[in-house]
Amino acid sequence: MSKELALPEQYSLKPIGIVHSCFKEKFAIPRQPALVPAAKGEIELFSPYDDPVALEGLEKVSHLWLSFIFHQALPKENEVRLRVRPPRLGGNKKIGVFATRATHRPNPLGLSVVKLDGLKNGRLQISGIDLLDGTPLVDIKPYVPYADSLPSAINAIASDPPELSKVEFEHSALHSAKHHQQRLQQPAIALIEQMLAQDPKPAYQKPNPTRIYGVRIWDLEVQWRYLESGQISVTSVDLA
């Protein structure tokens, strides 16, 4: 006979830190971690977790699990979503929320695995991220390869990585990207190529060669369009 577990109706989560990310808006953020290796950021920890003692041992770890809050996808009061429209299914077909990684969750919690590149000025340097700038962190755990990598795992909804789009730069856009890459000391060209190769527009939306899309990364505004062939052409890379 099972005993009924008495739980409080609400828990409160206190952020332990914040992510400073190259992605300044939700549009064009990769839909999964590790798809864009050039996507970089850093973790600023809050007191008391900014004490170096809390980071002891991380020099032996290559990847981290980050638990975070979808701070720009908070559910409305009394809002319940049992089914959602994941981008992987074209953005129109609904499926049960627990079969997806959609940002609209019963509780606005996310989980990402990222590469740990080191420690600089007291901040953890990370890459391969799919996190919006300003994302609040609630926990950090080490990735454990023998337990976390399961070669026999199956997900028939998303069995293969998405097909990549071809990306080219117009001459002036490439020249500008090279300039800003040197100024920022960041892999701007690789990030733009890898980010746009994921084709960030909604899956149900047909390419429109006359439409210009744009997104902010770092302090830049990147604009692109779709060619008749479906290839993506970067038209400008300028200060936002």
C-alpha positions, 0 to 999 in steps of 0.5 A, a space after each residue: 500500500 503506497 503512502 500519499 506523498 505530501 508536497 508543497 504546491 510550489 517550489 522556488 528555484 534560485 538562479 545560481 548564475 547567468 549565461 552571456 551568449 552570442 545569441 541576443 534574440 530567440 530567432 535563429 538559435 539552434 534547436 538543439 545544443 552541439 549543432 553549432 560548435 562556433 556558438 560561444 558564451 560564458 557563465 557568470 556565477 552568483 555569490 556564493 557559487 562564484 567561489 573558486 572552490 565550487 569549480 574544483 575538479 572541472 579542469 578534468 571535465 570536457 562537457 557540462 549539463 546546464 539546467 536553466 530557465 526559459 526566461 522568455 517562454 514563461 507560461 501564463 497563469 493557469 496555462 496548460 499545454 498538453 500538446 505542442 508543435 515542434 519545429 522538427 515536425 514542420 511546426 504545424 503538427 501537434 504532439 504530446 509535450 513530453 515527447 518534445 523539447 519544446 520551450 513551452 514546458 509545464 515548468 519553464 526548465 531546460 537542459 543543455 549539454 555544452 562544451 567547457 572550453 576553460 575558465 577566464 576571469 572567473 567565468 566558465 567559457 562554453 561553446 556549442 550552446 543553444 542558449 539565449 543571452 541572459 538565460 538564468 542557470 539553476 544548476 551545473 552538472 558534469 557530463 559522464 560519457 559512460 552513463 550519458 551516452 547511450 548508443 542503443 537509444 532510439 527516438 523515431 521522432 528525431 532519428 537523424 540530424 537535420 539536413 543542412 542548407 548551403 550558405 554563401 556570403 555576398 562579397 561585401 557581407 564577407 568583407 564586413 564579417 571578416 572585419 568584425 571577426 577580428 574586432 570581436 576576436 570571435 569566430 563570426 564567419 563560422 557561427 553565421 555559416 553554422 547557424 544559418 545552415 540549420 535553416 532558422 526560418 519556420 519549417 512550414 514557411 516556404 523560402 521567399 527570395 524577396 524577403 530579407 531575414 535578420 538576427 542579432 549575434 554579439 553586437 551585430 545584425 546579420 541579414 540574409 535571403 533565400 535564393 531560388 535554389 533554396 541556398 541561403 545568401 548572407 547579404 550584410 553583417 553590420 553593427 546592430 
